[in-house]
């Protein structure tokens, strides 16, 4: 909570960037009617639903705006830094605050009440003009292709869990990649431990990215890194196990808000003895990155993530039409478009998992051809009790290709969605056994049996969210590229006019051909009751392959569907919509 307020003086007010252009008389008058408050790091300034009866201006420190994400976690929307207003949209709109705002470092603010601000904006319209310009900038920042700087972390603390981890060396490797993105970056090590707070502020103001590094230790420099960081990077070795507890008891706002990533280092020739989930749990991290230290692509990926230049690929469900995603991925790779995060629903999740495993185009095609095209995995039909099929063939094929792979150990950060029928909400799978999460994500109601996880019943994620662009937005700060294959005609109306009974259908078509109810259930699920237009609008780049003639259950239409996905992506590339990602 904010400290007891006191009166700011003219000098104090004039040093706030957004107010500094106002006339001297206005600032003096504002100083008499405003309040100076302090919010300690980790404490809230306000919560969602609170009345916006004041507007705030940041004098020093950093605050973060948060919302509750799809999976119930507190997710960061953006940073609010020195010189910027806080809560201005709700204040000017006379609406309750929609987000929570917490101090990420000790912050000094100036609070102006509604009545005082209205008087000043009438007498000194320059105040309102400057504020309006800031609001326009922030509204434009909602376009994630040109994200405003405030939404990005600037200060990263690289914290080594072992003295054998060369933090400064790794930081210099990231520095080279950051320079390629046009980012001004600086590395700060323990030699700066005696510098003043003002010196650190200048480094932050003069650079786009600040990389601080420290061993995890019970000393002043480690604690300073914790306090200064917008985001913590815990560096661990895959050939070692994390200690419990991993971090000293010293807390920080970044740690309490789970603004923590694990970067697990894989050195060539060394055998991994720990799993990503162990490190993620020990560090209380929200994400995990696997960095093969001999791999330039992994270093570039982490640098892109720090710079807000990462690319998240989202693939929709859509039955056999999801083959188009394979063509889309091939076109992106040919154009040298990086893919840093992957996610999807239903069959889109299967293709996304192939990409996140780090497989090349040939391996992806080979696995999908074998699993879905050469023989149908959903033809083990039976008279339905909970589903038309037994689901045994699907389970075996997922085990064949993904084995015991844990999501945390995949080459790329990955998620997939299922629908939790017990809670009535979508479940985002970011951890755990990959094949079990995928089996839940493709458990189309009525076609495949549901999956029970922790005594809760899960079915296909497409039921609630067939195009999880919003989930990807919560996963990273960069661009979101979505490929949606669900919204096309996919039913043959003739099949539903005077349809035969079950046994007549079997006599005519055999047991290896899916009856029309399979298409009906597929189409019903992939309609997705949520607002699809709104989801599509959240994608920075949208690819919509044209496949009206391909049926949802036409598992033999591999070539036609992949070509459609490739062609649609090439058109987006030719339009120049992806140039900024190269």
ROKEDO-155650 format. One line per 2 residues: number of its first residue (from 1); their letters; for each residue x, y, z of C-alpha. Coordinates in steps of 0.25 Angstrom, whole numbers, plus 2048, in hexadecimal, padded with zeros to 3 digits. Example, Ala and Ser with C-alpha at 12.3 -4.5 7.8 and 13.67 -1.06 7.14 Angstrom:
# ROKEDO-155650
1	as	831:7EE:81F; 837:7FC:81D;
# end
This chain:
# ROKEDO-155650
1	xx	800:800:800; 805:80E:7FE;
3	xx	80C:816:809; 806:822:810;
5	xx	806:82D:806; 80D:83A:807;
7	xx	80E:847:7FF; 817:847:7F3;
9	xx	81E:854:7F0; 81F:85B:7E2;
11	xx	82D:855:7DF; 828:847:7E2;
13	xx	81C:849:7D9; 824:84F:7CD;
15	xx	82D:843:7CC; 822:83A:7C8;
17	xx	823:839:7B9; 815:83A:7B5;
19	xx	812:846:7BE; 81F:84E:7BB;
21	xx	81A:855:7AF; 80E:85B:7B6;
23	xx	810:86A:7BA; 817:86D:7C7;
25	xx	80B:873:7CD; 803:866:7CB;
27	xx	80E:85E:7D1; 80E:866:7DD;
29	xx	7FF:866:7DF; 7FF:857:7DC;
31	xx	80A:855:7E7; 800:85B:7F1;
33	xx	7F5:852:7EE; 7FC:845:7EB;
35	xx	802:83A:7F4; 80F:833:7F4;
37	xx	80E:824:7F8; 818:818:7F9;
39	xx	814:80A:7F5; 81E:7FF:7F9;
41	xx	822:7F5:7EF; 818:7E9:7EF;
43	xx	80C:7F1:7F4; 800:7F5:7EC;
45	xx	7FC:803:7E8; 7EE:7FF:7E5;
47	xx	7E6:7F3:7E1; 7DC:7EF:7D6;
49	xx	7CE:7F5:7D9; 7D3:800:7E2;
51	xx	7CD:80E:7DF; 7D7:817:7D7;
53	xx	7D6:823:7DF; 7E4:828:7DD;
55	xx	7EF:828:7D3; 7FD:825:7D6;
57	xx	80B:829:7D0; 817:821:7D2;
59	xx	823:829:7D7; 82C:81D:7D9;
61	xx	82C:80E:7D9; 824:804:7D0;
63	xx	816:7FF:7D1; 80F:7F3:7CA;
65	xx	801:7F2:7C5; 7FC:7E4:7C7;
67	xx	7EF:7DC:7C3; 7EA:7CE:7C5;
69	xx	7EE:7C5:7B9; 7E6:7B9:7B3;
71	xx	7ED:7AF:7BC; 7EA:7B8:7C9;
73	xx	7F8:7BD:7CB; 7FC:7CB:7CD;
75	xx	801:7D0:7C0; 809:7DD:7BD;
77	xx	803:7E6:7B3; 80E:7F1:7B3;
79	xx	817:7F9:7BB; 815:808:7BF;
81	xx	822:810:7C1; 827:81D:7C6;
83	xx	820:829:7C0; 813:821:7BC;
85	xx	805:822:7C1; 7FE:817:7C8;
87	xx	7EF:813:7C7; 7EC:81E:7BD;
89	xx	7E2:817:7B4; 7D9:813:7C0;
91	xx	7DB:821:7C6; 7D7:828:7B9;
93	xx	7CC:81E:7B6; 7C6:81F:7C4;
95	xx	7C6:810:7C5; 7CC:806:7CF;
97	xx	7DA:801:7CD; 7DA:7F5:7C4;
99	xx	7E8:7F0:7C8; 7F1:7EF:7D4;
101	xx	7FD:7F8:7D5; 809:7F3:7DE;
103	xx	816:7FA:7E1; 821:7F2:7DC;
105	xx	82B:7FA:7E2; 82A:805:7ED;
107	xx	822:810:7E6; 81F:81E:7E9;
109	xx	813:824:7E3; 80B:831:7E3;
111	xx	7FC:82F:7E5; 7F2:839:7E0;
113	xx	7E3:838:7E4; 7D8:839:7D9;
115	xx	7D3:847:7DE; 7E1:84D:7DE;
117	xx	7E4:847:7D0; 7D7:84C:7CA;
119	xx	7DA:85A:7CF; 7E8:85A:7C9;
121	xx	7E5:854:7BC; 7DB:85F:7BA;
123	xx	7E5:86A:7BE; 7F1:863:7B7;
125	xx	7ED:85B:7AB; 7FB:857:7A9;
127	xx	7FA:84D:7B4; 7EE:846:7AD;
129	xx	7F5:847:79F; 802:840:7A4;
131	xx	7FA:835:7AB; 7F1:833:79F;
133	xx	7FE:831:796; 803:826:7A0;
135	xx	7F5:81F:7A0; 7F6:81F:790;
137	xx	804:819:791; 7FF:80E:79B;
139	xx	7F3:80B:793; 7FC:809:786;
141	xx	805:800:78F; 7F9:7F6:78F;
143	xx	7FE:7F2:781; 809:7E8:785;
145	xx	810:7EA:778; 815:7F7:77C;
147	xx	814:7F6:78B; 817:802:793;
149	xx	823:801:79C; 81B:802:7A9;
151	xx	816:7F4:7A6; 824:7EE:7A6;
153	xx	82D:7EA:7B2; 83B:7F2:7B1;
155	xx	843:7ED:7BD; 846:7DE:7BD;
157	xx	84D:7D7:7C9; 855:7CB:7C4;
159	xx	857:7C3:7D1; 861:7B7:7D1;
161	xx	85D:7AB:7D9; 86C:7A6:7D8;
163	xx	879:7AC:7D8; 87D:7A5:7CB;
165	xx	872:7AC:7C3; 879:7B8:7BB;
167	xx	86E:7C2:7BD; 876:7CE:7B7;
169	xx	87A:7C5:7AB; 86C:7C1:7A8;
171	xx	867:7D0:7AA; 871:7D4:79F;
173	xx	86C:7CA:796; 85E:7D0:798;
175	xx	864:7DE:796; 868:7DA:788;
177	xx	85A:7D6:784; 854:7E2:78B;
179	xx	85D:7EB:782; 857:7E4:776;
181	xx	849:7E8:77A; 84E:7F7:77C;
183	xx	84D:7F6:78B; 857:7FE:793;
185	xx	85B:7F4:79F; 864:7F4:7AA;
187	xx	86A:7EA:7B3; 86B:7ED:7C2;
189	xx	873:7E4:7CC; 877:7E4:7DA;
191	xx	881:7EF:7D8; 875:7F9:7D8;
193	xx	871:7F5:7E6; 875:802:7EC;
195	xx	86E:80B:7E2; 863:814:7E6;
197	xx	854:812:7E3; 855:81E:7D9;
199	xx	860:817:7D1; 858:80B:7CF;
201	xx	84C:814:7CB; 855:81A:7C0;
203	xx	859:80D:7BB; 84B:809:7BA;
205	xx	847:816:7B3; 852:815:7A9;
207	xx	851:807:7A5; 846:7FE:79F;
209	xx	84A:7F2:7A6; 852:7F1:7B3;
211	xx	858:7E3:7B6; 85D:7E2:7C5;
213	xx	864:7D5:7C9; 867:7CF:7D7;
215	xx	869:7C1:7DD; 85E:7BE:7E6;
217	xx	864:7C1:7F4; 860:7C8:801;
219	xx	867:7D5:7FE; 863:7E3:7FB;
221	xx	866:7E2:7EC; 85C:7D7:7EA;
223	xx	851:7DE:7F2; 853:7EA:7EA;
225	xx	851:7E2:7DD; 844:7DD:7E3;
227	xx	83F:7EB:7E6; 843:7F1:7D9;
229	xx	83F:7E6:7CF; 832:7E7:7C7;
231	xx	834:7D8:7C4; 83C:7CD:7CB;
233	xx	844:7C3:7C2; 848:7B7:7CB;
235	xx	854:7B0:7C4; 855:7A1:7C7;
237	xx	85D:796:7C1; 855:78A:7BB;
239	xx	860:781:7C0; 85D:784:7CE;
241	xx	851:784:7D7; 84B:790:7DE;
243	xx	84D:792:7EC; 841:794:7F6;
245	xx	83F:79F:7F8; 846:7A4:7EC;
247	xx	846:7B3:7F0; 849:7BA:7FD;
249	xx	83D:7BE:805; 83F:7CD:800;
251	xx	832:7D1:7F9; 830:7DB:7EE;
253	xx	824:7E0:7E6; 828:7D9:7D9;
255	xx	829:7CC:7E1; 81C:7CE:7E8;
257	xx	815:7D1:7DB; 81B:7C5:7D5;
259	xx	823:7CE:7CA; 82D:7C2:7CA;
261	xx	832:7BA:7BF; 83C:7AE:7C0;
263	xx	847:7AD:7B5; 84B:79F:7B5;
265	xx	859:79D:7AF; 85D:791:7A7;
267	xx	86C:78F:7A5; 870:787:799;
269	xx	874:779:79E; 86E:77A:7AC;
271	xx	863:771:7AF; 856:777:7B5;
273	xx	853:772:7C3; 848:77C:7C6;
275	xx	83B:77F:7C0; 835:78D:7BC;
277	xx	829:78B:7C6; 833:789:7D2;
279	xx	83A:797:7CF; 82D:79E:7CC;
281	xx	827:799:7D9; 833:79C:7E1;
283	xx	834:7AA:7DC; 825:7AD:7DC;
285	xx	827:7B1:7CD; 81C:7B4:7C3;
287	xx	824:7B0:7B7; 830:7A7:7B3;
289	xx	839:7A8:7A8; 843:79E:7A4;
291	xx	850:7A4:79F; 85A:79A:798;
293	xx	866:7A3:79A; 86C:79E:78C;
295	xx	85F:7A2:785; 85F:7B0:77F;
297	xx	850:7AF:77D; 84D:7AD:78C;
299	xx	855:7B9:790; 84E:7C2:785;
301	xx	840:7BD:78A; 843:7C1:798;
303	xx	848:7CF:793; 83C:7D1:78B;
305	xx	833:7CD:797; 83B:7D8:79F;
307	xx	839:7E2:794; 82A:7E0:792;
309	xx	82D:7DA:784; 829:7CC:786;
311	xx	81F:7C5:77D; 814:7BC:783;
313	xx	80D:7B3:779; 7FF:7AF:77C;
315	xx	7F8:7A3:775; 7E9:7A1:775;
317	xx	7E2:794:775; 7DA:78F:769;
319	xx	7DB:780:767; 7E2:77C:75A;
321	xx	7E3:78A:756; 7ED:78C:760;
323	xx	7F7:786:756; 7F8:794:751;
325	xx	800:798:75D; 80C:790:758;
327	xx	80C:798:74B; 80B:7A5:752;
329	xx	817:7A1:75B; 81F:79D:74F;
331	xx	81D:7AA:748; 821:7B2:755;
333	xx	82E:7AA:756; 831:7AC:747;
335	xx	82F:7BB:74A; 838:7BB:756;
337	xx	82D:7BF:75F; 831:7BA:76D;
339	xx	827:7B2:776; 82A:7B4:785;
341	xx	81D:7B0:78C; 813:7A6:787;
343	xx	805:7A3:78B; 7F8:79D:786;
345	xx	7EB:796:788; 7E7:788:784;
347	xx	7EE:784:776; 7F4:791:777;
349	xx	7FB:78D:784; 800:781:77D;
351	xx	807:789:772; 80C:793:77C;
353	xx	812:788:785; 81A:783:779;
355	xx	81F:791:776; 822:793:785;
357	xx	82A:786:785; 834:78C:77C;
359	xx	831:783:770; 834:787:762;
361	xx	82A:787:757; 82D:779:752;
363	xx	82B:773:760; 81E:77A:763;
365	xx	818:776:755; 81D:767:758;
367	xx	817:767:766; 809:76C:761;
369	xx	809:764:755; 80B:757:75D;
371	xx	802:75B:769; 7F6:761:761;
373	xx	7F7:75E:752; 7FC:751:74F;
375	xx	7F2:74B:759; 7E7:751:761;
377	xx	7EA:752:770; 7DB:755:773;
379	xx	7D5:749:76C; 7D4:73F:778;
381	xx	7C5:741:779; 7BB:73B:782;
383	xx	7AD:73D:786; 7AE:74A:78F;
385	xx	7AD:74A:79E; 7B6:757:79F;
387	xx	7BC:758:791; 7BB:752:783;
389	xx	7C9:74D:784; 7D2:746:78F;
391	xx	7DD:750:78D; 7E8:745:78F;
393	xx	7EE:747:781; 7EF:756:784;
395	xx	7F6:754:792; 800:74A:78C;
397	xx	804:753:781; 806:75F:78A;
399	xx	80F:756:793; 817:751:786;
401	xx	81A:75F:782; 81B:767:78F;
403	xx	81F:75C:799; 821:762:7A7;
405	xx	824:770:7A2; 821:77A:7AD;
407	xx	81C:788:7A7; 827:78F:7B0;
409	xx	832:787:7A8; 82D:78B:79A;
411	xx	836:793:791; 82C:79E:790;
413	xx	823:7A3:79B; 815:79D:798;
415	xx	807:79C:79D; 7FA:795:799;
417	xx	7EB:797:79D; 7E1:78D:7A2;
419	xx	7D3:790:7A7; 7D1:78C:7B6;
421	xx	7C2:787:7B6; 7C3:786:7C6;
423	xx	7C6:795:7C7; 7C0:79A:7BA;
425	xx	7CD:7A2:7B7; 7D8:7A0:7AD;
427	xx	7E5:79A:7B3; 7F3:79F:7AD;
429	xx	7FD:793:7AE; 80B:799:7AF;
431	xx	811:78E:7B8; 811:77F:7B9;
433	xx	810:773:7B0; 80F:778:7A2;
435	xx	807:76C:79C; 7FD:76D:7A7;
437	xx	7FA:77C:7A5; 7F9:779:796;
439	xx	7EF:76E:798; 7E7:777:7A0;
441	xx	7E8:782:796; 7E2:779:78B;
443	xx	7D8:772:793; 7CC:776:78A;
445	xx	7BF:774:792; 7B8:768:78C;
447	xx	7C3:763:783; 7CF:761:78D;
449	xx	7CD:75D:79C; 7D0:769:7A5;
451	xx	7DD:769:7AD; 7DC:769:7BD;
453	xx	7E7:772:7C3; 7E8:774:7D2;
455	xx	7D9:76E:7D3; 7D5:779:7C9;
457	xx	7CF:776:7BB; 7D5:77C:7AF;
459	xx	7D1:77C:7A1; 7D5:784:794;
461	xx	7DA:792:796; 7D2:796:78A;
463	xx	7C5:796:792; 7C9:7A3:799;
465	xx	7D5:7A8:791; 7D9:7A3:784;
467	xx	7E2:7AE:781; 7EA:7B2:78D;
469	xx	7F1:7BF:789; 7ED:7C5:797;
471	xx	7F5:7BA:79E; 801:7BD:795;
473	xx	800:7CC:798; 801:7C8:7A7;
475	xx	80D:7BF:7A4; 817:7C9:79E;
477	xx	818:7D8:79A; 81B:7D7:78B;
479	xx	813:7D5:77F; 808:7CA:77D;
481	xx	807:7C3:770; 7FA:7BB:76F;
483	xx	7F5:7B1:765; 7E6:7AE:765;
485	xx	7E1:7A2:75D; 7D3:7A0:765;
487	xx	7CA:7AA:75F; 7C7:7A4:751;
489	xx	7BC:79B:74C; 7BE:78D:750;
491	xx	7B1:785:74F; 7AB:77E:744;
493	xx	79C:781:745; 798:775:73E;
495	xx	79D:76C:749; 793:772:752;
497	xx	786:770:74A; 77F:763:74D;
499	xx	78C:75D:753; 78C:74D:754;
501	xx	78D:746:762; 79A:742:768;
503	xx	79A:734:763; 795:738:755;
505	xx	7A1:742:754; 7AB:737:758;
507	xx	7A6:72E:74D; 7A7:739:743;
509	xx	7B5:73F:748; 7BB:735:751;
511	xx	7C1:737:75F; 7CE:73F:75A;
513	xx	7C6:74B:755; 7C1:756:75E;
515	xx	7B2:757:75F; 7AC:766:75D;
517	xx	7AA:768:76C; 7B9:769:76C;
519	xx	7B9:775:763; 7AD:77B:76B;
521	xx	7B5:77A:778; 7C1:77F:772;
523	xx	7BA:78B:76C; 7B2:78E:778;
525	xx	7BF:78E:781; 7C8:796:778;
527	xx	7BD:7A1:777; 7C2:7A6:784;
529	xx	7B7:7AE:78C; 7C1:7B9:790;
531	xx	7C2:7C5:787; 7CB:7C1:77C;
533	xx	7CB:7CE:775; 7D1:7D4:782;
535	xx	7DB:7C9:783; 7E0:7CB:775;
537	xx	7E1:7DA:777; 7EB:7D7:782;
539	xx	7F5:7D0:778; 7FF:7DA:772;
541	xx	800:7D1:765; 7F4:7C8:761;
543	xx	7F5:7BD:757; 7E8:7B7:752;
545	xx	7EA:7AC:748; 7DF:7A9:73E;
547	xx	7DA:79B:73F; 7CB:79B:73E;
549	xx	7CB:78E:736; 7D3:786:741;
551	xx	7CA:77F:74A; 7CE:77F:759;
553	xx	7D0:770:759; 7D7:76F:74C;
555	xx	7E4:769:752; 7E9:766:744;
557	xx	7E9:774:73F; 7F7:777:744;
559	xx	7FD:77C:737; 7F1:785:734;
561	xx	7F1:78B:742; 7FF:78D:744;
563	xx	800:794:736; 7F4:79D:73B;
565	xx	7FC:7A1:747; 809:7A4:740;
567	xx	802:7AC:735; 7FA:7B5:73F;
569	xx	807:7B7:747; 80F:7BB:73B;
571	xx	804:7C5:738; 806:7CC:745;
573	xx	815:7CC:743; 814:7D2:736;
575	xx	80B:7DD:73C; 816:7E1:745;
577	xx	80F:7DE:751; 81A:7D6:757;
579	xx	826:7DF:753; 828:7E4:761;
581	xx	82A:7D6:767; 835:7D2:75D;
# end
